[in-house]
Amino acid sequence: MTGFTDETVPSQAGKCIVVTGGNTGIGFASAEVLAARGARVLLACRNRSKAEEAIARIRKHSPGADLAFVLLEQADLASVRDAAEIIGWEPRVDVLLNNAGVMMPPLERTAQGHELQFGVNHLGCFALTGLLLPKLSRTPGARVVVTSSLAHKRGRIDFSDIDAHRSYNRGQRYAASKLMNLLFTLELDRRLRAAGSPVSAIACHPGIASTELARHLPAFARAAWPLLKLVLNSAEQGAWPALQAATSPEAQGGDYYGPQRLHEAVGPSGAAKIGRAARDEGSAERLWRLSAKLTGIDPLLSKT
């Protein structure tokens, strides 16, 4: 099998890696591999009991695993700030793996009133990254990894109705949030390079993986899910691109990783294709300014 898999992950001994949404799905699969390779892994999750269950499951396979829970409700920027403060107590942070997200829920809003997919998938990620950049910058070779999606290629951002007060299509809003993830990663990498920062920003996508995110799919898709799961990536396979972005010695800022088979739907990880809209630096700049305004955080000016 060619391409990057969990077996390719080098030793992570001595490193500290934050995995958001690390209690389930791709986040859990990533955390399990990273812990087995010797990293200290912080599972940043909104549910303590589920995180503790995940930690127990990992320790069954890796009894000596160094794991800890950090409370993170990405739908509340106050919780994001609290989580960043706690993570900042760590002696070092090598990787922030932004994995947590929601996919096509009914219209809901964050604690600050933002449309949920925009608030969780983008604003929460933007804010946590910004707050942790000073910490990351003190570790040579540190990385920010952001999880996008194949859906980014059909994403369009309606800046005039960013919080879905006029209309809401859950699939369109999900695709837009995933486009935001990639716009943010590439803009962050440009700004980090311009600032001479040692931190790299790298993106990934899991292809089409069988995870709990599918619970909000339309009824016909949920009905077909048991059959689709036979050909889709498992959560463990869907984690391979995130693991490549987080650990590959060859990974560089601005890279984008995803599965290599069936139009990037499944298989081992490698270089993925970035949609044209994600390369629009004007949109990236506009999104950055808006995000800094809505969160009160500018990722290259934040202090912890």
N, C-alpha and C positions, 0 to 999 in steps of 0.2 A: 504494500500500500504506500503510494507516494503522497507527500503532503504532510502537514503538521497534525499530530494527534496528541493525546494525553501521554503517550509513551515518549514523545519528543521533548517533553518539559524537562529542562535541566534542574539541577539542585537549586532550591530556593532557601537553603540554610542561611540564617542570619537576617533574612528579609522580613519585613512586616507588610502585609497586604490587606487592604480594606476591600471587602466584597459587599456591595449593597444588594439587598434582596438575597442574601446568601443562605437562606433557610430552605429554599425550594428550587426546583427546576435547574436552569442553567447556572444560576448563582450557587446553588448547593453543589452541583457537579464540579464547578470551578474551585470552590472552597475545599472540597474533598481532595482533589488532586494537588492543590497548592500546599495543603497541610501535610499530605503524604510525602511531598518533596522537601519538607522541612521548614516551610515558612510559618511565621506567626500570622494567623488569619483572624481578622476581626470581622465578624458577621454583623453587618449593620442592617437591622431589620425592625419592622414595626411591632412584631409580636414576640414577646419574650419567651413564652412557652414553646412556640414553634422553633425559635432559634435554639433553645436549649435541647429540644428533641433532635434537631439537626446536628448539634455538637456531639450529642451522645452517639448518633449514628456514625459520624465520622470517626469517633474514637474507638468504635468497635473494630474498624479496619486499620486504624493508626492509633494504637493505645497511647503513644507518647505525643500526640498532636497538641500543638500550642494554639488554643482557640479561645476567643472571648466574644461576648455579645455586646453590641452597642445599640441602644435604642435609637431608631431613625424612622420617623414618619415623614416620608418625602412629600406628602401632601400638606405639610405645615412647615413653613420656613422657620418658625421658632424652634421646632424640633431639629431641623437641619443645623441651625446654629448651635444648639446644645450638643448634637452629635459631633460636630466639628471640634468643639471645645474638648470633649472627652477624648477623641482621637488624638488631639494635639498633645495630650499627656504622654503619649508613647515616645520612647527614646528616638525612634525613627519611623518614617513611613516611606516605603519604596514604591508602592503602587496603589492607586485608587482605581478600583475596577467598578465603574458605574454600570451596574447591571439592572437595578430595580426599575420596574416600569409597569404600566397598565396597558391593556390592549382592548380597544373597542367596547368600553363599558357604556351603559346608558348615561345620559347627561348628568354629570355630578360636578361638584366644585370643591376646590381645596379650601383650607382654613382661611386663606386670604381672598377667596372668591374667584379664583381662576378656573377655567375649564380644566377638568381633571387630567386629561392626557397632556395638555400643554404644561400644566403645573407640575405634575409628577415626572413625566418623561424628559421635559426640558428644564423648566425653572429650578426644580429641586436639584437636578444634576449640575446645572450652571452654578447654583449657589454653593453646593457642597464642594465642588471643584475650586471655586474661588476662595473659599475659606481655608481650604487645605493646601493651596499652592505654596504659601510661605513655609509650611512644614515640609512639603515634598521637596522644595528647592534646596533644603539643607542636606539632602541625600543624593550623592552623585548617581546618575543613571535613573533617577526616579521617573515614573510614568503616570500619566492619566489615560485611562482606557474608557471609551464611551461606546456603548452598545447601540448601534443603529439597526436597520432592517432592510431587506429587499424592498419593502414598501416605500422607502424614501424616494424611489425613482418615479413614483406617481404622486408624490407629495407636492402640495401647493400651499403656501402660507397666505392666509387672508389677514393681512395686517390691519385692515379696517374693521375686522370682527374677530380679533385674536382670542377673545374669551367666549365666543359662541353665544352671544346675546341675541343675535338675529336668526341664526340657523345652526343646526347641529346634525352632521352626518358622521357617525362614529368611525366609519372606515376612513373617510377623508381626513378627519382630525388626527387619527392614529398615524396615517401616512405623513401628514404635515409635521407631527411631533418627531418622527424618525428622520425626516429631512432636517429638522432643526438640530438633532443630535449630530449629524454629519457636518452641517454648516458650522456649528459650534466647535467641533473638534478641529476642523481645518483652520478656522479663524484663530482658535487658541494656539495652534501650532505656529501659525505665522507670527502671532504676537510674542510667543515665547522665544522664537528665533530672533526676532527684532530686539528683544530685551536682553539677549545673551543668557537666557535661563538654561540651567542644566536639565530641566524637565522636558519630557517628550509627550506629545498628545497623539494618541493612536486610536483608531476606530475599528470596529468589528461588527459583524452581523452573524447570527446563528443559522442562516438559511431558513428552512422550514422544519422546526423541531417540535416534538410532542411534549408540551409543557402545560402547566395550569393556566397560562395566558389564553388558551383556546376556549375557556369557559364562557366568554362573551361573544363567540362567533355566532353567526346566524344559525337558525335551527337546522337548515339543510346541511350546513357544514358540520355541525355537531353530530348529526345523525351519521354522516359518512366518516367521522373521525376514527372509529375503531379500524376501518379498512385503511384509511390514509396512514395510520400509525405504522402499518406494516412496511411502508416505503419511506417514511419520513425519518429524519435524524432523531435519535433518542436525545434526551436532555444531555446525556454524557457526551454524545457526538456534537450536539449543538454548542457545547462549551469549548470545543477545540479552537475556534477563532479567537475567543476571549483569552484563552490560555496562550495562544501564539502572540497576541498583542501584549499580554502582560509579561511574558517570560522569554520570548525568543531573543537570542543575542543579536540576530540580524535585524530585528524590528527597529524602524526609525520613525521620527516624528512625521506625521502626515500620512503614514501608511494606513491601509484599510484592508482588513482580512475577512474572509468568508469561505464557505464550502466551495469545492472545486468541481462538483458534478451536477448534472441536470440543471444547467443555468444557475449555478450557485445555490441550489436548494439543499443538497446533501453532500456528504463525503468529507474527507480530510480538508484541512484549512490551507489557504494560500492567499495570494493577492486577489482582491475583489475589485469590481468595477464601480466607480463613483459616477452617479448620475449627473447630467449637465447642471441641473438646478443646484446641486450641492457645491458646485464650483463657482457659483455666483458670489463674488466677493462683496458686491454691493448689498445683496440680501444678507450676507453674513454680518456685515458691519451694522446694518439696520437692526438685525435681530440682537446683536450684542448690546447696542445702546438701549434697546427696549428692555432687555433682560436685566441689565444693570439698574435701570430705573425701577422696574417692578420688584426686584429683590433687595435693592439697596446695597448690592455687592458688585464691585468690579473685580473680576478674577486676577488682575495684575496690580491692583491697588490695595487688596484686602490685607488686614492685619489680624493675627490671632493672638 
